[in-house]
Amino acid sequence: IAHPLCCPSLQEVGPTMVGDEHSDPGLMSFLGATKRNMLGNHFWEYYVNDAPRIVLNKLESCGYRVVSMTGVGQTLVWCLHKE
């Protein structure tokens, strides 16, 4: 199971986007995520106000591991995998 995690690089303290409208509701609840629809977007996303390091620690406790990380414009993206 792959799971993307995104954060604007200029806001390394949060908010952190942790899922899309198809994400596991149980995992989103565990992360304390809120579902939102940003004006102009045709999709929903889950986010938390936590810094990425806190979210990554929570996901690690659930068995997720970072597979890769990259920067896309002003956004940092981590790809995680759970075996």
Secondary structure, 3 states (H helix, E strand, C coil): CEEEEEEEHHHCCCCEEEEECCCCHHHHHHHCCEEECCCCCCCCEEEECCCHHHHHHHHHHCCEEEEEEEEECCEEEEEEEEC
